[in-house]
Amino acid sequence: VSCVGWLRAPLFHGSQGAKKVEEGIQDSSKAADLQWRVRRLLIRCLQSLDLTDPDTSKAVAAALHFIRQLLQKTPCTDHAVTTSKAARQWRELQALVASAQDASPLARGSN
């Protein structure tokens, strides 16, 4: 899950940062394609892990925290979010991170 460092904050049409990114990237289609691939890889990795296992949860805690921080910048429930592939991927990542948090021993109240 070390590829999480390549992930960038979600920018959807209508968000303030989307215009800045489009203006600042020479070839935005390549950047968007890379982000799509990184999100797809993270989704596959997280789906294949048993996030209810304490050792696994501990091993991926930093990556999940990083994804949570990015999601807080632009919530996927915002009505500005479209039905694009990117939006669907961010919602899927959000669901995986939430399920991992719900399954963690701290969330269940045990150590």
Phi and psi restraints in degrees (value plus and minus 20) as a CYANA .aco file:
   2 SER   PHI     -88.0   -48.0
   2 SER   PSI     -34.5     5.5
   3 CYS   PHI     -91.3   -51.3
   3 CYS   PSI     -25.6    14.4
   4 VAL   PHI     -78.3   -38.3
   4 VAL   PSI     -47.1    -7.1
   5 GLY   PHI     -85.2   -45.2
   5 GLY   PSI     -38.7     1.3
   6 TRP   PHI    -104.5   -64.5
   6 TRP   PSI     -32.4     7.6
   7 LEU   PHI     -93.5   -53.5
   7 LEU   PSI     117.5   157.5
   8 ARG   PHI    -134.5   -94.5
   8 ARG   PSI     137.8   177.8
   9 ALA   PHI     -77.2   -37.2
   9 ALA   PSI     125.2   165.2
  10 PRO   PHI     -87.6   -47.6
  10 PRO   PSI     113.7   153.7
  11 LEU   PHI    -148.3  -108.3
  11 LEU   PSI      91.7   131.7
  12 PHE   PHI    -128.0   -88.0
  12 PHE   PSI     137.5   177.5
  13 HIS   PHI     -75.9   -35.9
  13 HIS   PSI     111.3   151.3
  14 GLY   PHI      82.5   122.5
  14 GLY   PSI     -37.5     2.5
  15 SER   PHI    -104.1   -64.1
  15 SER   PSI     132.0   172.0
  16 GLN   PHI     -84.9   -44.9
  16 GLN   PSI     -55.9   -15.9
  17 GLY   PHI     -95.4   -55.4
  17 GLY   PSI     -37.9     2.1
  18 ALA   PHI     -81.5   -41.5
  18 ALA   PSI     -61.4   -21.4
  19 LYS   PHI     -86.4   -46.4
  19 LYS   PSI     -60.2   -20.2
  20 LYS   PHI     -82.4   -42.4
  20 LYS   PSI     -62.1   -22.1
  21 VAL   PHI     -85.3   -45.3
  21 VAL   PSI     -64.7   -24.7
  22 GLU   PHI     -82.3   -42.3
  22 GLU   PSI     -56.6   -16.6
  23 GLU   PHI     -94.0   -54.0
  23 GLU   PSI     -53.1   -13.1
  24 GLY   PHI    -107.5   -67.5
  24 GLY   PSI     -34.7     5.3
  25 ILE   PHI    -124.3   -84.3
  25 ILE   PSI     104.7   144.7
  26 GLN   PHI     -82.3   -42.3
  26 GLN   PSI     -67.3   -27.3
  27 ASP   PHI    -142.6  -102.6
  27 ASP   PSI      64.5   104.5
  28 SER   PHI     -87.0   -47.0
  28 SER   PSI     -44.9    -4.9
  29 SER   PHI     -88.2   -48.2
  29 SER   PSI     -55.8   -15.8
  30 LYS   PHI     -88.0   -48.0
  30 LYS   PSI     -61.7   -21.7
  31 ALA   PHI     -85.0   -45.0
  31 ALA   PSI     -62.3   -22.3
  32 ALA   PHI     -84.9   -44.9
  32 ALA   PSI     -59.3   -19.3
  33 ASP   PHI     -84.6   -44.6
  33 ASP   PSI     -61.4   -21.4
  34 LEU   PHI     -82.7   -42.7
  34 LEU   PSI     -64.7   -24.7
  35 GLN   PHI     -84.3   -44.3
  35 GLN   PSI     -58.6   -18.6
  36 TRP   PHI     -80.7   -40.7
  36 TRP   PSI     -63.0   -23.0
  37 ARG   PHI     -87.5   -47.5
  37 ARG   PSI     -60.5   -20.5
  38 VAL   PHI     -83.7   -43.7
  38 VAL   PSI     -65.4   -25.4
  39 ARG   PHI     -82.1   -42.1
  39 ARG   PSI     -63.4   -23.4
  40 ARG   PHI     -80.4   -40.4
  40 ARG   PSI     -63.0   -23.0
  41 LEU   PHI     -83.7   -43.7
  41 LEU   PSI     -64.6   -24.6
  42 LEU   PHI     -83.3   -43.3
  42 LEU   PSI     -61.0   -21.0
  43 ILE   PHI     -81.5   -41.5
  43 ILE   PSI     -66.7   -26.7
  44 ARG   PHI     -81.8   -41.8
  44 ARG   PSI     -63.0   -23.0
  45 CYS   PHI     -82.6   -42.6
  45 CYS   PSI     -69.4   -29.4
  46 LEU   PHI     -85.9   -45.9
  46 LEU   PSI     -55.0   -15.0
  47 GLN   PHI     -87.0   -47.0
  47 GLN   PSI     -48.5    -8.5
  48 SER   PHI    -105.7   -65.7
  48 SER   PSI     -28.3    11.7
  49 LEU   PHI    -115.4   -75.4
  49 LEU   PSI     128.6   168.6
  50 ASP   PHI    -108.9   -68.9
  50 ASP   PSI      72.4   112.4
  51 LEU   PHI     -95.2   -55.2
  51 LEU   PSI     -24.8    15.2
  52 THR   PHI    -104.3   -64.3
  52 THR   PSI     -34.6     5.4
  53 ASP   PHI     -96.3   -56.3
  53 ASP   PSI     106.4   146.4
  54 PRO   PHI     -78.6   -38.6
  54 PRO   PSI     -60.2   -20.2
  55 ASP   PHI     -86.4   -46.4
  55 ASP   PSI     -60.8   -20.8
  56 THR   PHI     -85.6   -45.6
  56 THR   PSI     -65.2   -25.2
  57 SER   PHI     -78.4   -38.4
  57 SER   PSI     -61.6   -21.6
  58 LYS   PHI     -86.0   -46.0
  58 LYS   PSI     -58.7   -18.7
  59 ALA   PHI     -86.7   -46.7
  59 ALA   PSI     -51.2   -11.2
  60 VAL   PHI    -127.3   -87.3
  60 VAL   PSI     -10.5    29.5
  61 ALA   PHI     -77.8   -37.8
  61 ALA   PSI     -62.8   -22.8
  62 ALA   PHI     -84.6   -44.6
  62 ALA   PSI     -61.7   -21.7
  63 ALA   PHI     -84.9   -44.9
  63 ALA   PSI     -63.6   -23.6
  64 LEU   PHI     -85.0   -45.0
  64 LEU   PSI     -57.8   -17.8
  65 HIS   PHI     -83.2   -43.2
  65 HIS   PSI     -62.9   -22.9
  66 PHE   PHI     -81.1   -41.1
  66 PHE   PSI     -65.5   -25.5
  67 ILE   PHI     -83.6   -43.6
  67 ILE   PSI     -62.2   -22.2
  68 ARG   PHI     -78.0   -38.0
  68 ARG   PSI     -62.7   -22.7
  69 GLN   PHI     -81.8   -41.8
  69 GLN   PSI     -62.2   -22.2
  70 LEU   PHI     -85.7   -45.7
  70 LEU   PSI     -60.5   -20.5
  71 LEU   PHI     -84.6   -44.6
  71 LEU   PSI     -51.2   -11.2
  72 GLN   PHI     -88.7   -48.7
  72 GLN   PSI     -44.2    -4.2
  73 LYS   PHI     -89.5   -49.5
  73 LYS   PSI     -57.1   -17.1
  74 THR   PHI    -164.3  -124.3
  74 THR   PSI      74.5   114.5
  75 PRO   PHI     -79.9   -39.9
  75 PRO   PSI     118.4   158.4
  76 CYS   PHI     -92.6   -52.6
  76 CYS   PSI     -30.8     9.2
  77 THR   PHI    -109.0   -69.0
  77 THR   PSI     -23.7    16.3
  78 ASP   PHI     -80.3   -40.3
  78 ASP   PSI     118.5   158.5
  79 HIS   PHI     -89.5   -49.5
  79 HIS   PSI     -28.2    11.8
  80 ALA   PHI     -96.8   -56.8
  80 ALA   PSI     -33.9     6.1
  81 VAL   PHI     -93.1   -53.1
  81 VAL   PSI     115.1   155.1
  82 THR   PHI    -115.9   -75.9
  82 THR   PSI    -192.2  -152.2
  83 THR   PHI    -116.8   -76.8
  83 THR   PSI       3.4    43.4
  84 SER   PHI     -87.0   -47.0
  84 SER   PSI     146.9   186.9
  85 LYS   PHI     -78.8   -38.8
  85 LYS   PSI     -61.8   -21.8
  86 ALA   PHI     -81.1   -41.1
  86 ALA   PSI     -65.3   -25.3
  87 ALA   PHI     -83.5   -43.5
  87 ALA   PSI     -61.9   -21.9
  88 ARG   PHI     -83.1   -43.1
  88 ARG   PSI     -60.5   -20.5
  89 GLN   PHI     -84.7   -44.7
  89 GLN   PSI     -62.9   -22.9
  90 TRP   PHI     -84.4   -44.4
  90 TRP   PSI     -59.2   -19.2
  91 ARG   PHI     -84.7   -44.7
  91 ARG   PSI     -57.7   -17.7
  92 GLU   PHI     -86.7   -46.7
  92 GLU   PSI     -63.2   -23.2
  93 LEU   PHI     -81.5   -41.5
  93 LEU   PSI     -61.0   -21.0
  94 GLN   PHI     -80.9   -40.9
  94 GLN   PSI     -62.5   -22.5
  95 ALA   PHI     -85.7   -45.7
  95 ALA   PSI     -61.5   -21.5
  96 LEU   PHI     -85.1   -45.1
  96 LEU   PSI     -63.2   -23.2
  97 VAL   PHI     -84.6   -44.6
  97 VAL   PSI     -61.3   -21.3
  98 ALA   PHI     -85.1   -45.1
  98 ALA   PSI     -61.1   -21.1
  99 SER   PHI     -87.5   -47.5
  99 SER   PSI     -55.2   -15.2
 100 ALA   PHI     -86.5   -46.5
 100 ALA   PSI     -59.5   -19.5
 101 GLN   PHI     -87.8   -47.8
 101 GLN   PSI     -61.0   -21.0
 102 ASP   PHI     -84.8   -44.8
 102 ASP   PSI     -52.0   -12.0
 103 ALA   PHI    -106.2   -66.2
 103 ALA   PSI     -30.0    10.0
 104 SER   PHI     -86.7   -46.7
 104 SER   PSI     129.5   169.5
 105 PRO   PHI     -78.1   -38.1
 105 PRO   PSI     -54.0   -14.0
 106 LEU   PHI     -86.8   -46.8
 106 LEU   PSI     -57.6   -17.6
 107 ALA   PHI     -89.1   -49.1
 107 ALA   PSI     -49.1    -9.1
 108 ARG   PHI    -106.4   -66.4
 108 ARG   PSI     -28.7    11.3
 109 GLY   PHI      64.9   104.9
 109 GLY   PSI      -2.9    37.1
 110 SER   PHI    -140.2  -100.2
 110 SER   PSI     142.9   182.9
